Amino acid sequence: MTAIPADRIYTLEGKGLKLTTAEDFAPYLEEIHAFENLEELRLNGNTIGAEAAKALADVLRVKTTLRIATLYDIFTSRLKDEVKESVIAICGALSELPNLIELNLSDNAFGPLGAEAMSGFLSKHTELQVLRLNNNGLGIHGGTTIAEALLASQAECERLGKEPSLHTIICGRNRLENGSAPAFAKAFSALKSLREVRMPQNGIRPEGIAELVGGLANNTKLAVLDLQDNTFTHSGSAALAEALAKWEELEILNVGDCLLGSTGGRLVIEALKDRITLKNINLQYNEIEQDGAIALAETLRNLKVLESLELNGNRFDAESNAVELIKAALSENDIDDDILGSLSDMEEITDNEEEEEEEEEEEKELDEEKDKKKEVAPTGPKTSDDVLEDDLADLVSQMKKQLNV
């Protein structure tokens, strides 16, 4: 999207105005009303009451040239019901603007009520390209409401015979958790138009991550994925590794602080080998070990346009041969190793952690073996031989754990 000329932007940005009534807002509303060819409205950093918001909505309805509404941090100190009224009024007006392509309502703590208030707009406004809802306190219910509205928007696009326009979703710090993941996965899968998705710090755990990236896999033009500070472990990492094969235009991947783990981290790293468009990778604080770092060195030989690589806080020595191999791979591609961020906070594995990881690996192998048996086993009750075999397997596993072998 081309930048909007300054003479088509009206701004009250950061003025700290307290606009409670229509009279409080009147001088500025007159300016907005008189502003010809208005393409961007910036009201962030002020606080707007319900009565003032309704007056604003009346003015906005006729500003048909408006393309971007920058409305983050505009409800500080307002009551929840008042905020809901304001969002309903403003989104009702915005829904009548055919050229509106970007809405930013971040840093407004409107929670599920605000999500409900804007769901009608999101369901019907099929021209929207960029939606920014960062730090809104949505929670599971609010997140689900937003996702269902996006799915309804896709259905509306189908009804109108047009492709979905939405390509960017920013929805971090909203406590979305696993509960909202199925709804978002369904919406993402249906849209197929997404190029940038940022959902950091949402308390999403492996099952939810697997659902999200599974839905995103249908968005083959995805260029930016930021899921920082959620929890992947092995299952979430495996799902991400599988989805990575679909994103041939991926440029930015941020999965820092996601607890990929040793095996999960390696799965992701090996899956990155064919993502030759990557420019920025964040793998910080993920318990990636020496073998994963060596695998990364091999992967980097294919990533010839890389501009940033974050590995701090993982479990390999900053002075190890793995780091030297990583630097050598960068050098082969004429990339300065300065792109490799600080390695000043690398972790060391304790004896207890090594034992725990060995036990986890044994349990994983046993689970896989049991799954294989289930696939080939005939239906019907277990025989005495089956029971004896299971008992022996459990006994061997317990003895291994006791002997640490």
Secondary structure as UniProt FT lines:
FT   HELIX           6..8
FT   STRAND          9..11
FT   TURN            13..14
FT   STRAND          18..19
FT   HELIX           22..34
FT   TURN            36..37
FT   STRAND          40..42
FT   TURN            44..45
FT   STRAND          47..48
FT   HELIX           50..60
FT   TURN            61..62
FT   TURN            64..65
FT   STRAND          68..70
FT   TURN            76..77
FT   HELIX           80..94
FT   TURN            95..96
FT   TURN            98..99
FT   STRAND          102..104
FT   TURN            106..107
FT   HELIX           111..124
FT   TURN            126..127
FT   STRAND          130..132
FT   HELIX           139..160
FT   STRAND          168..170
FT   HELIX           178..180
FT   HELIX           181..191
FT   STRAND          196..198
FT   HELIX           206..216
FT   TURN            217..218
FT   TURN            220..221
FT   STRAND          224..226
FT   TURN            228..229
FT   HELIX           233..244
FT   TURN            245..246
FT   TURN            248..249
FT   STRAND          252..254
FT   TURN            256..257
FT   HELIX           262..271
FT   HELIX           272..274
FT   TURN            276..277
FT   STRAND          280..282
FT   HELIX           290..300
FT   TURN            301..302
FT   TURN            304..305
FT   STRAND          308..310
FT   TURN            312..313
FT   TURN            318..319
FT   HELIX           321..332
FT   TURN            333..334
FT   HELIX           337..339
FT   TURN            344..345
FT   HELIX           351..376
FT   HELIX           384..403
//
